[in-house]
Each structure stands twice: as C-alpha cells, then as structure tokens.
Amino acid sequence: MKTFLNLIFFLWIVNGAMAAQWPDRKETLSRLTLVNDRFMADWPNPGDSIYVKGVRPSNIWTRSVYMEGLMALNEVDAQPRYIDYAIDWAVAHLWGFRGGTHTRNADDQCCAQIYIDLYRIHGEDYVLGNTERMVNNVVNSTEREDWTWIDALQMAMPVYAKMGVEKKDIRYFRTMNELYLYTRNQAGRIGLFNPVEGLWWRDKDFLPPYKEPNGKNCYWSRGNGWVMAALARTIDEMDKVENDFTGDTKKELSDIKQLLVNDFLTMAMSVKGCQRKDGFWNCSLMDEHHYGGPETSGTALFIYSMAWGVRKDYLSPEVFGPVITKAWNAIMEQAVHPDGLLGYVQGTGKEPKDGQPVGYDIMPDFTDFGTGCFLLAGSEIIKLIDN
C-alpha cells in the first residue's frame, strides 16, 4: 500500500511539473482577447473591401486566416459576437468565393474552411452549397497540379478534409491526397519537400541551387508554418472519421493519413532545430543573419502546429513543451503591444526579403493574417493547458 501511495505521489508531482511548464491560461486568453478586440474595432464591418495594393474583397486568404483564428478563439472562449462577426462576413460574400465556384486558386478557396465550421454550428444546408459545388468541380476533374506553392496547402487542403468528414466520402480525401502529392513530389520537377532536411521550398523559384548568403538552402519561415498548420488541421479532420470507413476504403484513408503524420513529425523535428535563442523563428529558417530577427507569423504557426501535435499525442511534451512555451512567451513579451497591435509580423510575400522591414512598431501591409496566426497559436495553447 505504501509503494502504491508513493507511486501516486510521484505521478502527481510529475503531472504538476508538466502542467507548470505551460503558459498561464488567464493571461493567454487576456492577450488573445486584447489583440482580437483591436482587430474587430479596426474592422467593425467584416464584409468591407480591403484597400491594400488595390481593392480586394474581404473573403481573400488574408482575412480567411484571421477568421480561422477567430473560430479557434471561440472554441476556447465562446462568445456570440465572434460567431455573429464571422456570419456577417460570410453573408456579405453570399458564402461564396472570389473567382466563383469554378475557382481552383487555393487562396480563394481558404474561406471555405470557415463556411464549413459555421455550417457545423448552425447546420443550414445552403451554407455548404457554394463550397460543395466548388470542391466537386475539382474532385470531378482530372487536373491535380493546382498547388504549385506551399502556402496553398494551408489555404485549401483542410477544405477537402472537412468536406470528406461532412460527406463521409473518400473521394474528397483522395483528391486532397493527389493534390498534395503533386506539391510534395512533382511541383518544380522535383517536388517542394526536401525529406532530407525536413523542410519545404516555397515554390519552383527556390529549388536548389537557390541559396541563402551562408550557403544553405532557402526555407521561408511562414511558408513552412503554412505547411505544418495544414498538416495539423488536415490530420485533425481525418482523426474524426477513422471509424466511418471499412475495408479497402478504410485502408486508403489510413495510408493517406500516415503519410501526412510522417511528414508532420519530420517537419516538427527540423523546425525545432531552427528556433532562435529568444524563442522566435527568423524569416529565413537556415540563415539567422539574412533578414534575421524575430518574426511573429511564422513563429505563431509553428506554435499552433506543435501545440496541436502535443495535445493529440503525436509529439512528446517533454521534447516540444519547452519549445512551445519559449516561443509563446517570446511573442507575449516582445510582440503584443499594450493596445493590441501585433508587432514583428512580416508582410505578404514569398521569401525572407519580402514584406521587410519587420519590427515591433512596423505595420505589415495586411494586419489580418498575422492576427489569425496569433489567435490560432494562443487558442491551441489554451486547449493544451485544458487538456
């Protein structure tokens, strides 16, 4: 009996030590609310057009990523105003897409992730109408060379997984896998994934011999963050339907998922090794002196993905817990302004030199996607604490 009690006491101490390593929940939620309230105050009418480098509808990818973050925040701090804001945005665009239902552009498909999430809350069939037509146009075609840049994975890949969950139809997962394999293995002739270094080239323009000044391959932080987030969000959906298929179809789904899990694990170890001493990641993952310094959006995406991986038991809390906590504390302490502005966000682009300069007081061209990445990361931190 004494041995048993000693064991219980030991486990209690270990669990307490593990729990103590995570950031404070109350403070985390407070910062998330602060940053989100700042954004909603800046954009009181979510359907308004975005006037950056021209006029753009607000259902483009930058705003859709923000909405992903808002939906994640609502999961840990449910507030009707969040859902109302998202619905107003979706209704303003008639639950549709820039480019219409025939668009194959992943950036324009990103908003479908939120449409499906809102459908799951309210269940009206009309909400899915345009999304289903758009995705079916791709599923029923033979073209699979859509995703020629790695950002596309985060924008569109989870859409197909979510539709597969809603319809319990393997065709959505199959199409998603075929699109992913093209990006991974064929885009730019050799594929954009380097399995040796466990990281992704942004597109065909960055394949070897494209090098950083220090001679290493150029891997863009936020681009790789998009991929990790895409894998996390997609695997999370696939986990929901593991028991909904049988026979050969079940095996096909399992094989697709296993590839994604393997790539996620490979990336996690590689990204972990690129973390800066201050907790952030650079714009350039392999050259800390090439546009070096803190960068919030890529860092937030890595936090989100790793925290999800730990919570879902794909990653070890002992190995990745300190990485996650160090990174999140760095953003909280160095990037969040007292008024809710988010600093150190690299503007839009596709490589380390784009969207520069990056700094604490420098506003990026679009403020929405960085906020979305931050909300995704912090919300996942809270889920991890609660778990």
N, C-alpha and C positions, 0 to 999 in steps of 0.2 A: 504494500500500500504506500509506503514511504517513497519507494522508487517511482511509482506511478505519479504521486504528487510532485515529486521533483521534476519529472518529465513535463507535467502540465505547466509548472512554474517556468521551466526552461523555454517551452514553446511560447508562453505568454510574454517573456522577456524578448524573445526573438521577434515575435509579431509586433510588439511595441516598438522595437528598434526599427523594424522595417516601416511601420506606419509613420514614425517620426521623421523619416527622411523626406517625405513628400511635403510640398509647399502647404501653407495654411489655406484651408478651404475658404474661410470667410474673406481673407484678403484677396485671394484669387478671384472670387466672384465679384468682389467690390471693384477690382480693376477692370474686369470684363464689362461690368455694367457701366463704368465710367467711360471707357473707350466707345462702347456701343451707343450710349446716350449722346456722346459728342457727334457720332456719325449721323444718327437719326435726327438730331437737331439741325445738322448741316443740310440734310436731305428730308425735309418734312413731307414732301410728296414723292413717294418712291418711284412713281411712273414717269417723272420728269426726265427729259432727254439730258444727256451728258455732253457738255460743251468742252471737249478736250480734243485738240487736233481735228476740229470739225464738229459736226453734230452727230451724236450716236444715241441709239435707243438704249434704255436702261436695262434691257434684258441681254446685253452683251456679257462676255465672260467675266469681266472685272466685277460687275455688280452681282452676277450669279454666284461668284465665290464668296462675296460678302453674305449673300443670302444663305449659303451653306453654313457659314459660321453662325448666322442668326438662328437657324433651325437647331444647330447644335447647342447654342446657349439656351434655347427654350427647353431642351431636354433636361438640363440641369437646374433651370430656374424658370419654370413655365409661367409665362405671362401672356394674357390675351393680346396685349398691344404688339407683341412680337409677331404673332400669327396674323393679326389684322394687317400689320405692315406688309408682311410677305404676300398675303392675299391681294391687297390693294395693288401691289406691284405686278402680280401675275395677271390680275383682271385688266390692268391698264394695257397689257400686251395681249389680251384675249387668249391667254395660256398658249401663246404661240412663239415663233422664232424669227429672228432676223434671217431673211432668206426663205421663209416659209417652210412648209412641211417637207419640201424636197431638198432642204439644205443637208449637205454632207460635211459641212465645216464643223469640226469638234467645238470650236469656240462658241459657235452659235447654238450648239446642242446642249451646252452646260446647264442652261436654265431648266432643262427637263428634270434634273435631279431634284430641284425644289418643287416643281409641279407634282412629281410623284410623292414626295414627302407630304405635301399638303393634301394630296388625294388620300393618303393613309390616315390622315387626321379626320377628314370630313367625308370621304367616300363617294362624292358625286362623280358619276361616270364621265360626264362631259369634261371634267378636269383633265382626263387622260387622253381625250380624243386626238388632239394635235400631236401629242407625244407619241401615241401609238402609231399614227399614220407616218410620222417622220421616221421612227425606228424601223417600221415594217418596210419602208422603201429601201432601206439599207439591207435588211435581212433578206428580202426577196430579190436582191440583185446579186451579181457575181463579183462586183468590184470590191476589193479589200485593201486598196492602197491609200486609204484616206488619211491615216495618221502618220504624217511624214516628219513631225516634230514632237518632242516628248511631252510638251505641255498638253498636247491633245489627249494624252492618256487620262489625266485628271479631269479634263473637261467633259469627256464623253464616255469613257469606259464604265464608270458606275451607272450611267443611264441604262446601258444594256443589261447590266446585272440586276438593277432594280426592276426593270421590265420582266426579266426572267423570273424574278421572285413573284411578282404580281400575277403573271400569267401561267406560272408553273410550266414553262415551255423551254425546252433545251435549245431551241433554235436561237434564242437571244444570247445565251451563253456561248454557243458555238460560233456565232457571228462575232461576238466580242473577242473570242479567243483568236479567230482568224485575223481580225484587225490588229490585235496585239502582237501576234507572231510576225506579221509583216513589219511592224515598227521595230520589234526586237531583233529580227534576224535578216531582214531584207532591205529596209529603207537605206538609201545611200549605197546600195550594193552589198554592204557587209553587215547591215543592221546597226542600230544605235546603241545597243547594250554591249558593254565590254565585260564579259563574265570574269576575266582575269582580275581586273581592278574593281569589279562590282559596282560600276557607275555607268551613267549614260551620257553619250554625246548628245548635244541639244538637237542637231539635225545634220544633214549631209555636209553642211559647210564647216563642221567642226570635227570631222573624222581625221585620223592621222593622215598627213603629218602636221596637223594643226597643233601648235604647242603654246604653252604659257612661256613668259620670259625665263623662267627657271628650267625650261626644257621638258616639263611634264605635260601630260595631256590636259586639254582644257575641259573641265567639267563645271558647268554652271550650277551654283547652289540651288537657286529657286527651281530650275528645271528638274534637278534630281529630287527636290522636295515635291514637285508635282507628281513625279512617278511614284514615290513612296506613298503619298497620300492616295493616289489612285489604287495602288495595290491594297492598301488597308481598307479603303471604302468598298472595293470590289469583293475582297475576301470576306469582309463582314456580311455582305449581302449573301454570298454563297453559303456561309455558315447557316443561314436561315432555312435553306431548302435541302439540306443534306438528306433528310428522310422523306422527301417528296417525290423522289425518283427511284426507279427499280431497274434491275438487270443491266443491260448494256448502257442505257442512258445514265444510270447512277454512276457507272464506272467512268463514262465520258466526263461527267461533271467533276468527279473526284480527280481525274487526271488533269483537267484544266486548273482546278484549284491548287493541286500540288505544285504545278509549275509556278504559279503566282506566289505561293508561300515560299518556295525555294528562292525565287528572285528577291522577295521581300527580305528574307533572312540574310542573303548575300549583301544586299544593299545596306542593311542595318549595321553590319559589322564594318563595312567600308566607310559609311558616313560617320560612325562613331570615331573612327581613327582620324577624321578630318576636323574634329571640333577644336576650336581655339581655346587657349588657356582661360579666357574670360567667360567661356560658355557659349558664345555665339559661333556661327559659321561665317566664313568670308563669302563674298560674291563668287570668288574663284575657290573651288574646294582644294585644289592641289598647289596653289601658289599664294601664300599668305601676304606677299608683298605686291601682288598685282591687283590694284584696287582693293587693297586689304582694309580691314576694319570691320566693325560689327555690321550685320545685315539682318533685319528682323524677319522679313517674309520667308526666306529660306529656312531660317532657324525655327520659326514657328511651325512650318510644315514638317520639319524633322521631329520636333517635339510631339506634334499631333500623332505622327505615324508610330513613333517609338512608344509613346504612352498607350496608344491603342494596342500595340503588339504585346506590351507587358500585361495590360488588363485582360487580354484574350489568351494569355499563356503561350504566345508564340515567341516571346522574348523573356529573358531572365531578368527579374527585378534587381538581383544582385549586380548584374553586369550593366544594365541600362538605367537603373534607377538613379544613380549619381549623375549620369549624362543628362537625363531629362531634367532633374532638379536644378542642376547647374545652369542649364540653358534657360529654363523658365525664370529662375531668379535673375539672370542677366537681363532678360527682356523687362521684367518688372522693375528692376532697379535703374536701368540705363535708358530704356526706350519709351516708357509711358510717361507722358507729360502730366502735370497736375490737372490740366484742363481736359485730358482725354485724348489729346493728339498723340499719334504714334510715330515715333522717330525711327531713324535708320532703316527706312523702307526704300529699297531700290525701285526706281520707276520701271515702266514697262520696257521690254526689250528681249534679248535672247542670249546675252553673254555678259561677262563681268563688266565690260566697259560701257554698256548701255545704262540709261537711267541714272547717270552719275551727275553731280556728286551725291553721295549718300551721307547723311549726317543727322544729328539729333534734331536740329531746327529746320531741316530742309524737307519741304513737302514734295512727295512724288507727283507725277503727272495725274495719276488716278489714286485716290485715297481708299477706294472701296475694297480692292482685293487684299491689301495688306491687313486691313481691319478684319476681313473674313478669315485670313490665315491665323491671326491672333486669337479670334474667337474659337476657331476650331481647336487650337492648341490648348487654350485655357479650359474649355469645356471638357476636353478629354482628360486633362489633369484632374478636374473635379470628379469625373467618373472613376478615375483610378483611385482617388482618395476614398470615395464612397465604397468602392469595391473591396 
